[in-house]
Amino acid sequence: MSIVNNHIITKFEKTIGNGTTNNVYLPFYWYYNYSYGAMIYTKQELGLSRAVNIKGIRFQYGRNDPTNAKTALHQYCYLGQVNSDEFATNVRNGMYQNPYAGWETTNIIEVKSNFSVSVPNGSTTIEFLFDNYYRYDPEISTHPHLLVYWKSRWTAFESGSTSPWTESQANGKFNSYYDYDDLTSMTDADAGTRASTGRPNIELIIEV
């Protein structure tokens, strides 16, 4: 806790998920030059009653192939809010629905730009502190849930399609989304895959 301009600043962390399923697709797929990834974490899971600043996130990563380890360049992370606890059909890589059938996002902001990711061998927690904090407001009743949205523009890849991965948990919801390709023509207008097979466990770094 600290005091800034006579205002008490409280920092805390919120953990969602404790699964142990290996998920190579999220937040991005290392095996392809370009990829998209997105996850929805619900208002109920966050358990917040007022607007907060999200300053960063952490994922639980694993790797079992150190010989092919590379650093993934040109990564971009966004946060937003969404009106559903699942990805609907016809959702596009740009996080909109076409044709539109009621699924929508709001206030998507780039929170970390053009950064790199390295994963050591074994299990580790990797922290991503944002360039710009995200103001999440659970009281936006039309779009109460948190969207974590990722773009990888690496233009390279790491051989070995099963490593690295994030530890994930499934709860029966289509709360994760991904798309990947080796082609530069891959765009926000392309449609990816909504999945119910597991969403990465996440730690949110929060400031009130």
Disulfide bonds with the S-S distance in Angstrom:
none
